Amino acid sequence: MECSMGAELTVQALIDHGVDYVFSLSGGHITPIYQFLENSPIKIFDTRHEQAAVFMADAYARLTRRPGVALVTAGPGFTNALTPISHARTLNTPLVLISGRVGIDCCEKMDLQDIPQVPVIAPLVKATFVCEKAERVYEFVDMAFRAATSGRPGPVYLEIPVDVLNCKLAAAAPIRRPRTTVESRPVDLDKAAAIVDMLKAAKKPIIIAGSGAYYSDAGAELTDFVEKTGVPIFTSAMGRGVVPDTHPLCFEGSLAIRPGASMMANMSADLVILLGTRITLWYIFGDIFSKEAKMVQVDIEPEEIGRNHAIDLPVVSDIKALVKELLRLVAKDGLADSLKASFAPWVGSLEQADANGKAMAKSLWESPNTPIHPMRLAREVDAFMNREDDMIVADGGDTTTWLGMTKTMRAPGTYLDYGLYGCIGAGLPNTNAVKLLYPDRRVCLLTGDGSLGFNFMEFEVALRRKLPIVCVISNDLGWGMIRHSQEIRLGHAVETGTFIGRVDYHKMVEALGGKGFLVEKPEDIRPALEAAFACGLPACVNVMTDPTTVSPGSMALANLGAYKA
């Protein structure tokens, strides 16, 4: 096929890379691309804000494990994409952001929406590319996709000036180049033997499997390994569910605030094996682990190994391939059975700690109080969304904390939240992307009332696109995490900026054409969920929760260095 313009060549490159959706908000500098997307196999999914478009591409990419594509116009369209692109970078999401720009000859002339875009975004992405020759557009799209997916995945920025998109290609110009895919997954099998030796010497080992385990699709191998060796496992980030929480050797999330065995395990383990997870704030930058513990960190990105904590055995490797080698090694000479017997007392200790931790949280999970305790709401949502393929999205500071302390992961790739970037406002766009990808699954968003406001008009998108999502709001009348952290730190909350007040979001959704429900008693949560999912429309369940409850996240925020005198 011959392409006549730079924009047509751009679209052809996206087609050849198997792109099915481009998430976008239209604009003058990208209209040439729209012209050729219109009758192509690629569908444009339009949002009400560029931020929402990039959030949708992020969710789509995380769940499919292949690049999501967002398309934004120059200037304000571009700057609106900065927050979600930073979010994607923190989450290591394979994402290609394509932005228009003023024409090459119009730079620095005070043309409409002209800003220097590359210097702004370069620190926030894995790589940047600017194509200034129409004949090379296909090649530049190819480079962007390769950069987004090679090694540790991440977001990539591709900028194409509008005159390049509009440029007519010379008949003799080489307008096509073969698509190139590079699989960059190093495997250090020699280190597997060293890990086995460390397991032989350990009495209290734990595995923490993170996003790297998810992206390498290592769930089956990890499940087999823990079953054969008896090593207990915890999961984190996109790794949640790679071994289901319902498995007897999976002790759920690795965060210390989660009711169960996580805090005791992190503090007491004598061997910590980190599989594709980073040592961040969630582990007090490594301080939560015993100083006597031996540390193994396996990551596909060498620079990540040893961040914040010394590592006894650094391993640069793909997770799945390494675990396969571990399985081969422990199968020799009855070693697996020997390890399993050795770790049995440790597993028994974790089972007791797990039962004790959950017993302490039971009063919150089952709280009969009105206004409703937000942890009771999280428990009701988790109990209702109990199918293996149910999809849950979390948004909001305290709300995500409560759900993170509660959510039962039955399968990988069924839960999204804001991750370490703490980027609230992604909930509705993420939820729309999930429903678009999985139209036959139940998809639920649990969000705070503050975070809902960022992209509220994505409800209109859900209605127009016939995406019957269910949004459950933990409505505590304001910015709860900030309010409570101020109360702890300052002795009072600064009302301006932390208090929103009662808003009937359910009526707002009804006014748009959806279905709304107001819930003020805990026993009414489940009936409202049943009705919301049965209505077949985008639905909002507005749950009035106790504005005085303080989450562990609020307490942690109060102690951040920024708050100290």
N, C-alpha and C positions, 0 to 999 in steps of 0.2 A: 504493500500500500504506500502510495506517495502522499506526503503531507505538504500543504501549501503555505502554512504559516507556523510561526514559533508556537503559538497557542495550540494548534492542532497536533504538533509534534509532542508537546507536553502531555496532552491527553492520551496520545497513542502510547507514550512511555508508561503512563499510569495503567492503562489497559494491559500492557504486556507484563506488568508486575502483579497482575491479578487483583487490582484494587476494585472493590465492589461499591464502596461508599466514599464520598468526599464530604466531610462535615464543614459547613461554610456559612458565612453571611456575605451577601453579595456586595460588590463595590465596583466603582468605575475602573480601577486599575487591574481588576481580574475579570472583567466582562469578556475579554477575548477567550479566556479559558472556559467560561460558562457557555459561550457560543458553541464550542465543540464538545462540551460535556452533555449538552442538551439532548442530542440524539445518539449518544454513545451507550455502551453497556453499563457504564458507571452511573450510579444514582447520586444526585446532589441531595444531601440532607441539610436543609436550611434551619438555622436557629435564630433566636431573637437577640443574640449577643455573641460576639466573637469568642468571649471567654467560654461560653457554653459549647461552641463548636469544638474548641480544642479539648475541653473536658470530655466531650463525647468521643473524640478520636482516641484519647488516652484510655478510656474505659474499654473501647472496642479493641484496642491493641493489647491491653493486658489480658483480656479474656480469650482472644484468639491466638495470642503469642506471635502475631505478625503485625507489620507496621500499620498503624492507623494514619489517615491522611486528613489534615485540616488545611483549609484554603481561606486566607484573609486578604483584605485589601490593604493599601498602603497607609502609612501614618497612624491615625487613631485605630484603624482595624488591626494593624500590627501591634500597637502598644496594648490593646485590649487582650492580646494573646499572651502577654508576658507572664502573668500569674499562673495560668495553667501549664505553660511550657516549663516553668520552674518546678511546678508540682510533678510533671512527668520526668524531669531530670532526677529528682530525688527518688522517684519510684523506679528508675531505670526502664522506662517505657519505650519500646520501639515506635517512634512516631516521626512522621515527616510533616513539617509545617511549611507550606508554600505561601509566600507573600508576594503580592504585587509591589511595584515601586514606581516612582515617577520615571519618565523617560531619561535615558542617559544624557541627552543634550539639555535636559531641564534641571539637572542637579545644581543646587546652590543658586538657583534663580528665584527663589521664593515661589515655586510652583505649588499647586494645591497638594496638601498632605505630604510635603517633602520633609523628611527628617533622615539623618544618618542611621539606618536601621541595624546594620551589621554590628557596629561597635556596641550597641545597646544589648543585643541578644547573645553575642558571642560567649560571655561568661556563663550563660544559662543553659547552653546546649552542648551536645557532644561534638558537633561539627557545624560549620557554616559554609554555604556555597552560594556564589553569585554568578549567574549565567548572563553574559553580556553579548553573546552571539547566538542568533536564532538556530544556526546549524548545529549547535552543541547542546541544545536543550535536552535531547534524549539522553545524551551522555551524562549530563548533570543530574537528571532524575535518577539514573542508575547509580551514580556515586552516592546520592543521598540515601537511597534504600540500603546500599551496602554498609554505609556508616551506621545507620540506625540499628542494623541487625548483627553486625560482626562483633565478636567478643562479648563484653557486657553490653546489652542493648541500651539505647537511650534516644532522646529526641534530637532531631537534626533539622536545621533551618536551610531552606532553599529560597533564594530571592531572584525574581525574574522581572526586570523593568518592563513597563507596559509597551514600549516601542519594540522591544525584543519579541514580546508575544504577538504584536501586530505585524511584525516583519514578514514579508513574503520571501520564501526560500528560493534561491537560484535553482534552476532546473538541474544543474550539474552538481549541486551540493550533496555531500553524503549525509542524508537525513536519518539514516537508521544505523544503529549499532547493536550487536547482540546483547541481550540482557545478561549480566554477569551476577552470579550469586556466590558469595564466599562464606563457607562454613568455618568459622574460627572458634573451635572448641578444643583447647589443649587438654590433654589427658596425661597426668603424671602417675602412671601405674606403680612406679617404684615406691612411691610414698605410701601406697596401700599396705605394704608389709610393715612399715613403721607404725601405722595406725593400729594394726592388729597386735603388734608387740606392746603398744601402750594399753590396749584393752586387756591384754593378759595381765598386766601389772596393776590394773585398776580394780577398785572395789565398788566405787560409786560413780560410774560414768553416766553422762547424759549426751544426747544428740539434740541440737537445735537446728531445725531445717527451715530455711528462709526462702526468699524469692528465687534464688538461684536453683533450688531444688524444684520449684514449680516450673521455671522456664526451661529446665532441662528435662522435664516430664519424668522425674525420678520416683514418683509415688509408689509404683508397683515394686521397684527394687528396694526402696527403703522399708516398705511394709514387710517384705520377705526377710530383709536383714534383721530388723528388730525381732521378728518372730523366731528366727533361727538362733539369735545370740542372746535375747532377753535384755538388750540395751534399751532403757526407756527413752522416749523421744518427746520433744516439745516442738511446736511449730510457730512461725512468726511471719508477718507481712503476707505476701502472696503465697508463701509456703503453707499458710493455714489450710488444713484439709488434705495435704499431700499424703499424710497418714491420718485417717479420720479420728476425730475426738472420741468416737465410740469404740475405737480399738483399745483393748485392755492395756497395751503398752504405750499408748499415746496419752500424755497427761495434759493435752490441750495447749493453750497458748503459753508462750514462754515469759510473758510480762509478769513481773512480780506482783502487780496489783490484782491479777486475776485470782478469784477465790479457788483454792486448790493447792497443788503441790509446787507451783512454780517458784515461789520465793525460797522455800526450803531447798529445792533442788539446785537452784542457781548458787546459793550460798554454801551448800554442803558438798557438791560434787567434787570428786578428786580428778576427774577427766571431763573436759568440756570439748565436744566436737561440733564446731560451727560449720554447717553446710550451706554455703550461699547466703549467709546472713551477716550483717554488719554490727560492729560493737559501737552502739550509739547511746544517746540519752536513755533509751529504753532499758539499758543495762547499766545505768549510772556510769557510762563511759568505761565500763569494765570493772568498776569498783564493787559490783554486786557479787562477783565471783570470788571464791576463796583464793587467798594469796598462795596457798599450797597446791591449787589445782593445776594440772597440766592442761595446756591449751593447744588444740588443733584447729586451724582455720583453713577451710577449703573455699576458694573463690576463683572465678574465671578471670578476675581483674587483679593483677599483682599488686597494684598500688593500694588496694583495699586491705590487704593482709597486714595486720599489726597496727592498724589505726586505733589509738587510745589504749592499747594493751599489748604487752609483749606476748609473742606466740612461740610456743615450744616447737611446733611442727607446722611450718607454712606449706601449703599445697596449692599450686596453681593448676586447677583442673576443672573440667566439666563434672558436675555432681553425679549424673546418671552413670557415666562410664566408670567413675571411681568406685561407686557402690557395687557395680557389677563385679569389679575386681575384688572388692572386699568379700563379697559372697563366695567367690571362687576360693579365696584363701581360707575362710573359716570352715569351708566344707571338708578340709583335709583332716584326717586323723581324729575325727570326733571333736574337733576344737569347738565347734558351735555349741554342742551340748555341755562341754566343760564351762564355757563362758556363761551360758544360761544358768547353770547351777550356782556359779560364783556370784552372779548378780541378783539372784532371787531374794536374799534378805534386803537389799537396797530397794528393789521394786516394792517389797512389802512395806518398807518405811514410807515410800512415796504414796502408796495406796492409802495409808493411814493419814498422812498429811493432807492428801486430797479430800478425804472424807471430813477431816476436821475443818479445813478451810471452807468447804461448801456448807457445812453445818452452821458456821458463823454467819454466812451470807444468807441463809434461808429466810430469816426474818425480813430482809429487804426484798428478796425475790417474791415473797408471799405477803407483803405488807397490805393490810386492808385499809390503809389510811386514805383520807380524802383531804386535800388534793392528793392525787395519785403519786406514789413514790416512783421516780423515773426508772429505778431498777426493776420494779414490778412491771412497768410497761415493757422494758426490754425483755423480761422473762416471758411475758404474754406473747410478744411478737415472735420470739424464738420458739416457743412451744407450738405456735400456730404454723409457722414456716418450717415444718418438720419433714418435708420430702427431700430426698437426696438431691433433686435438681432445682429446688427452690433457690431463688436468687435474692440476696439482701444487700442493700447499699446503706451505709451509715454516713451521716453528716452532722456537723455541730460539735462543739468542744466537749461539753459534759455528756451529751447524748451518745457520741461515739465511744466515750469512756465507759458508760454504763453498758452499752451493747458489747463492747470488747471484753467486759468482765462476765458476759453472759452467753454470747452466741456459741452454739454448738455447731462445729464444722463437720459436715457429713461427707463432703467431697471437695476437691480443690476447685478453684476458679468459680466459687459461688458467693463470694463476699468481696465487696470493695469498700474501702474507707479512704481517708485523706492522707494516711501515712505520716512520715516524719515531717513533711513540710507543713502539716497542720492547716491545710488549705480548705477552709470551709467554703461552702457555696457550690461545690462540685456535685452535690447530691442529686438534684433533679436532672442535670445533663447526663450524669452517669447512669441514672435509672432509665432514662429514655434510650440510651445506647444499649443497655442490657436487654430491654424489651424488644428493641429492633433486632438484636442478634438472636434472641431466644423468644420468639412470639408465642410459643406454646407453653412456656414456663410461667409460674407465678413469680412476679417481681415486686418487691416491696422496698420502699425507702423509709428508714427511720431517721428523722432529722430534728434538729432544734428549730425553734421559731425564728431565731435570729438568722441562722444560716440559710433558711428557706428564702429569705428576702432577696438574696443576691441575684438569683436567676429564676424568680417566681414565674415569669412569663413563659418559661419552658413548659408550664402546664398547658398554655395555649398551643404550643408545638405538639405536645402529646395528644391533645384533642384533635388537632388538624390532621395529624398523622395516624390517628386511630391506634394509639398505643395505650392500652388499658392498664396503666401502672397504678399502684396504690401507695400513697404517701401518708405516713403516720407521723404526726408532729408531737414532739414532747414540748408542750407550750408552757414554759416557766416564766413567761412575761418579759423576757429580755435576754441579755447576754450573760447567761448564768455563770459560766466559767470565769469570766472577767469580774463579774459582780462579787462572787464568793472569794476570789483571790484577793480582791481589794479589801473585803471585810477582814480577811485573815491578816493582811499586811498593814492596812491603814486603820483598822478598827471600824471602818464604815465603807459603804460603797458610794462612789460618786454617781449620783442618780442620773445625771445627764451623761448619756453615753453607755449606760448599763441597763437602764429600764426602758422597755418598749410599751408594756401594758397589754391589755387583752385585745387581741385582733381575731376576728372571726374568719380565719383563713378558709374554713370549709365553705362559708358563704361566697367567698371570692371565687373559689373553684366552681361552685354552682353557677355563679354569674357568667363564667366563661363557657358553661355547658357541661361541666362534669358533675360528679356526685360528691356531696359533702356530709360528714357525720361529726357531731360534737359528743365527746365522751368526758364525763366528770366523775364517774365511779369506776373502780377497778373491775368490778364484775361485768361492766358493759364493754370492756375492750374487745373481748373475743367475738361477741355478737356483731360489733361494728366491723371487725376484720372480715367476718364471714359475709356480711352484706356488701362490703366494699369490693371484695373479689368476685362476688356474684353479679354485680351490676353491669359489668362489661364495659365500663367507661373509666377514664382517668378519675381517680377518687382520692379524696382527702379526709383522713380521720384526725380530727383536731382534739388531742388529748390534753386536758388541763392537769399539769403535773406540779408538784410541790416546789415553789420557788426558793425554799429555804434549805433544800438538801445540798450537801457539799460533796462533790466527787473527789476521788484521789487525784484526778487531773487538776482540779482547782487548787488543791493543797500544794501540788508540785509547782504550779504556776506561781503561787505566792512566794515561793522560795527561789525563783530564778534570780540570777545575778543582777538583772536589770532592775529588780525591785529593791535591791539592797542599797542602803545609804553609803 
